[in-house]
Amino acid sequence: MKASESPVPEVVFEEGAFLKVAALLEAQGSRRPFVVTTAGRRKEFSSLETASSVRLEIFDGAVEHVPVEVTDRAEALLRRAEADSIVSLGGGSATGLGKALALRTSLPLIAVPTTYSGSEVTSIYGLTDRDGKKTGRDARVLPRLVIYDPLLTLGLPPGVSAASGMNALAHSVEALYASNASAESSAWAERSIRDLAAALPVLMDDPTDLTARSQAMRGSQLAGMALNATVMGLHHRICHVLGGSFGMPHAKTHAVILPYVVSFNSPHAEDAMSRIAGALGVSDAPSGIRALVRSLPLPRSLAELGFSKENIPGAAREIAEANYPNPAPVSAEDVERILTKAWKGE
Ligand code: NAD
């Protein structure tokens, strides 16, 4: 198989879709897929391993932020297995490793997302080495096929659902005020905020509500599409630096930081703020985002996440150093103020 040149993945969105994964892989022309996943998700393949004509090679060592040494190890196994495709099953960590391998090998990637990171529909990849996290865009990492099966997410704990859902919502927020936002990307973003804000509170009470699971999954798909179509701003920059250089957990960091960046950008992005407020069903976007975050079982501050106060000036410098588009002009002092507030959870 050759990696697809198409910029849009084929999508199967269906309860129970994963049961058909062997047939879907065969239809893609893959007989020796290399599966990347996290340890807890390996069990999803147990019945498939015995029942299928497709020969699976499974690597279950995916971790957050795609460390280069994990990627090296997985690549060596993939090459030894003479794999003809890569299948990622799991959250953004598994998808991220799948993307890094697709970038290195040009093999096609088939993604089976089980959280709300939205990464499965983007051509954005990340790789972390001792100098921090580097991100880029490359058509080779965009999955050829995405299989959405809400049944796979029934066991996703409320805290993970909430954090991951806020990660998706952050994609949509930044897509709405991106300098290259289009009518289409903004429509995806608004719809995704509506879906996520409706589904997440339901899932906190009943994680097995299948209608809410499907709605959250659809919301995260749209958020990923909006992210893929636009440029990222200050919020994503902060989260990448805190994750890549300071080891902060990705989705929870998004949840802590988002209200502060929305407040900071609010006076410079009126149209986006009124769309966000409309999608949340509130009159003011910053307080609406804050209220949503506070209603979910999420950490409130960077201090709670274990971020050391002494790291704030260094992180602020690294964040402000890079050249990225943002509706409000940003200085290192601005970032330091944002991080200090987020550290305290004010
Ligand atoms: P994750 O993939 O690490 O998953 C979080 C936790 O949930 C893990 O412990 C995982 O094992 C568990 N889990 C996953 N699915 C489950 C399920 N169905 N049931 C029970 N437990 C389950 O975290 P994440 O927040 O999904 O992804 C974070 C990563 O994704 C980061 O590395 C981030 O940089 C990346 N990301 C990339 C993009 C992109 O477009 N490239 C976009 C968003 C996030």
Residues whose N, C-alpha, C, O or C-beta is under 5 A from the ligand:
A	BS01	NAD	T38 G40 E64 H65 V66 G90 G91 G92 S93 A94 G96 T114 T115 S117 G118 S119 T122 I124 Y125 L152 T153 G155 L156 P157 V160 S164 H250 A251
